[in-house]
Amino acid sequence: MTEQPPIIFDGSPLTIEPIAELARRRRRAALSGNPDFAARIDRGAAFVEQLLREEGCVYGVTTGYGDSCTVAIPADRVGQLPIHLYTFHGCGLGDHFDLEQTRAIIAARLASLAQGYSGVRFKLLQQIASLLQHDVLPLIPQEGSVGASGDLTPLSYLAAVLAGEREVWYREQRRATAEVFAELGIDSLRFQPKEALAIMNGTAAMTGLACLAFDRARYLAELSTRITSLAVVALQGNAYHFDAKLFSLKPHPGQMQVAARIRADLQISGEAPRNDNRLQDRYSLRCAPHVIGALADALPWLRQLIETELNSANDNPLIDADGEHVLHGGHFYGGHIAMAMDTLKTAVANLADLMDRQLAQLVDPKFNHGLPANLSGAQGDQAPLHHGLKALQIGVSAWTAEALKLTMPASVFSRSTECHNQDKVSMGTIAARDCIRILELAEQVAAALLIAGCQALELRGDAVRAGPALHATLKQVREQSAFLSGDRGLEPDLRRCLESIRQQRWQLYP
Ligand SMILES: N[C@@H](Cc1ccc(O)cc1)C(=O)O
């Protein structure tokens, strides 16, 4: 881990990037030690206690949950209620969130509780922070949240682990939480009445995923811009499709930025010719700034949705200790994240489709302006045996189709559940999971296009004239994947490129 300052959780606004850095273990998490902050958090828990003493009845503390809120819990059993909450929600299924995703989810919950409106003790925040600090990560099954009563079931796994139960990943091993806590000298928490609900009744699973998805999509937009530049050179495309004046006449800022980046890659600085006699290229080249730009222009809006959610008290009921109010509402509803993820996944799938069309031009001698079929680099009398990138294109077609298929909006599949208490739900967690999957597939497509684009550039013999940016990309790809002079299985090359993409190893644009 590099020594950057830790990310401080103190209730002040966090942005997406630190959450992504924390998830990748590039930065550490630290809970503010400021006594005023700790006192402010503790006041919430104290107010819940006071209410219990003075009024005897608080929703979710002395009552059943959700539709069961009319069931009163006898005073001597109130202490057991939080244990029941995470226990009966222990019914998640599917694959577990990966380590990166789990860190982002925990960080998102900590950010929300640090707002100070959840009626929990500072001690609870310390316990969550210590999971991040020791990298003790709950095994959280991905399926079972409708994303509106909060991510109740996924977050029950966080609650259970804080209480010393269920299982964690620790140092790449799956182990019983109690055993790892004993080894690290961490005491299991005994929850106070509102605490399990406060951990579970929010949008942290989808919000953590949304932070990661945003970060990956932003990088993919840059990568597909660079790939477009490679394709333009390799296909001898018309560089003036990206002319500055042209783009000033339809001035979507993100789209203009994509065109400017392609111009810089292609080293186009002069004016367009008076009346270009070049043909107009197919749309997957000519309209690339319009496709990538639609995503780029959505990013500021998506950022606002995700960061507002991240820095919010997404819980219920909210405990306003200073104003002495218990505020009942529906802030566990992940409608904004659902909208953001349903939107982002469509934009990302469009990038996959764009790159798939660019590849279709590159490999096909009918369109590729004289390059060999399937970009085969084989020469001599063995050449007829070699099939170049034929299977890679088939793979890209499959990955793209799968990405496009997943773009069906999740939020419109709202359905009434929990005895009709939750009769409208966000499905934001499903949207976020689909978005992550679409990103995985689109990154695979991008890895293939990097290999194909570099192959085409070298076959064209233009590698040296390609300009410094494209040359740098060529060099970086060549560290992962050598020129294909004869058939070989490209899986290892693809996996290496993918890893570089996932790690955002290449700095693409200033
Ligand atoms: N999200 C519900 C609480 C709830 C908790 C657990 C459940 O199983 C159901 C509902 C609310 O705050 O109103």
The ligand as an SDF file (V2000), in Angstrom:
LIG
                    3D

 13 13  0  0  0  0  0  0  0  0999 V2000
  -36.9240   -0.8500    6.2150 N   0  0  0  0  0  0  0  0  0  0  0  0
  -37.9920   -0.9650    7.1760 C   0  0  0  0  0  0  0  0  0  0  0  0
  -37.5590   -1.8330    8.3010 C   0  0  0  0  0  0  0  0  0  0  0  0
  -37.4750   -3.2910    8.0180 C   0  0  0  0  0  0  0  0  0  0  0  0
  -36.4410   -4.0120    8.5560 C   0  0  0  0  0  0  0  0  0  0  0  0
  -36.3690   -5.3660    8.3810 C   0  0  0  0  0  0  0  0  0  0  0  0
  -37.3300   -6.0120    7.6450 C   0  0  0  0  0  0  0  0  0  0  0  0
  -37.2620   -7.3600    7.4630 O   0  0  0  0  0  0  0  0  0  0  0  0
  -38.3820   -5.3250    7.1020 C   0  0  0  0  0  0  0  0  0  0  0  0
  -38.4430   -3.9530    7.2940 C   0  0  0  0  0  0  0  0  0  0  0  0
  -38.3590    0.4150    7.6950 C   0  0  0  0  0  0  0  0  0  0  0  0
  -37.5360    1.1570    8.1210 O   0  0  0  0  0  0  0  0  0  0  0  0
  -39.5050    0.7410    7.7110 O   0  0  0  0  0  0  0  0  0  0  0  0
  1  2  1  0
  2  3  1  0
  2 11  1  0
  3  4  1  0
  4  5  1  0
  4 10  2  0
  5  6  2  0
  6  7  1  0
  7  8  1  0
  7  9  2  0
  9 10  1  0
 11 12  2  0
 11 13  1  0
M  END
$$$$
